[in-house]
Amino acid sequence: MMRIVSRKEFLSLPSGTLFCQCAEPWAFNDLHVKFDSLIWSEDANDFVCMPLANIEANSSEQWSERLEDMDINGASYPLDLDMAGREACSTMMLASWSLKRLMSGS
């Protein structure tokens, strides 16, 4: 099940929530995993997240070569699981999914 949620509601969602930002109605960006919410006050709140559309690479040149290898030769490479970062944009729309519901098919 997919929902559009407010930032306030999103910050209350658990770590592991799948989401993407909606830059403008209805253009969705890359899929991410939400980790911890960082709430200092009503107006100061961020969250930690990781994109799921990034592969491991030691340089931008290797990253580009690997993507080309995937496209041309069908190769596969591990996700870059160290790519987590803080998101501070307060004016975005968020689409979220329940991983439990996705896995159960309901």
C-alpha positions in Angstrom: 0.0 0.0 0.0 1.3 3.4 -0.9 0.4 6.6 0.9 1.3 10.3 0.5 2.2 11.6 4.0 3.1 14.9 5.6 6.6 15.4 6.8 5.3 15.4 10.4 3.6 12.0 9.9 6.7 10.7 8.0 9.0 11.5 10.9 6.8 9.3 13.1 7.1 6.3 10.8 9.5 3.5 11.8 13.0 2.9 10.7 12.9 0.7 7.6 10.1 2.5 5.9 10.4 2.6 2.1 9.8 6.1 0.6 10.5 8.4 -2.2 10.2 12.2 -2.5 7.7 13.7 -4.8 9.4 16.7 -6.3 6.2 18.0 -7.9 2.9 16.4 -8.4 3.4 13.6 -9.5 7.1 13.1 -10.3 8.6 10.6 -7.9 12.3 10.4 -7.2 14.5 7.4 -6.3 13.4 4.8 -3.7 15.0 5.2 -0.2 14.9 3.5 3.1 14.2 5.7 6.1 16.3 5.2 9.3 16.2 7.4 12.4 14.2 10.6 12.8 16.3 13.4 14.3 14.0 15.8 16.1 15.4 18.7 18.0 12.3 20.9 18.1 9.0 21.5 16.3 10.9 23.4 13.5 14.2 21.5 13.6 13.8 17.9 12.4 15.6 15.8 9.9 15.9 12.1 9.2 18.6 9.6 8.1 18.0 7.7 4.9 19.7 5.6 2.2 19.0 5.5 -1.5 18.3 2.1 -3.0 19.5 3.0 -6.5 23.2 3.2 -5.9 25.9 0.5 -6.4 29.3 0.1 -4.7 32.1 1.8 -6.5 35.5 3.2 -5.6 35.2 6.2 -7.9 32.8 8.0 -10.1 34.6 6.5 -13.1 34.2 3.0 -11.8 30.5 3.7 -10.9 29.9 4.8 -14.5 31.7 1.8 -15.9 29.7 -0.6 -13.7 26.4 0.9 -14.8 27.4 0.6 -18.4 28.5 -3.1 -17.7 25.1 -3.7 -16.2 23.3 -2.2 -19.2 25.3 -3.9 -21.9 26.4 -7.2 -20.3 23.7 -7.8 -17.7 26.2 -7.6 -14.9 25.1 -7.0 -11.3 26.9 -5.2 -8.5 26.1 -4.9 -4.7 24.2 -2.0 -3.4 26.2 0.7 -1.7 24.9 0.2 1.8 27.2 2.9 3.3 25.5 5.7 1.4 23.2 6.8 4.2 22.8 10.6 4.8 20.7 13.2 6.5 17.7 14.8 4.8 16.7 18.2 5.9 14.3 19.5 3.2 11.2 20.5 4.9 9.0 21.4 1.9 8.7 18.0 0.3 5.9 15.5 -0.3 6.6 11.9 0.6 5.2 8.7 -0.7 5.7 5.8 1.8 5.2 2.1 1.7 4.9 -0.5 4.4 7.6 -3.2 3.8 5.6 -5.7 5.9 2.6 -5.1 3.6 4.7 -5.4 0.5 6.2 -8.7 1.6 2.7 -10.1 2.5 1.1 -8.9 -0.7 -1.7 -7.1 1.0 
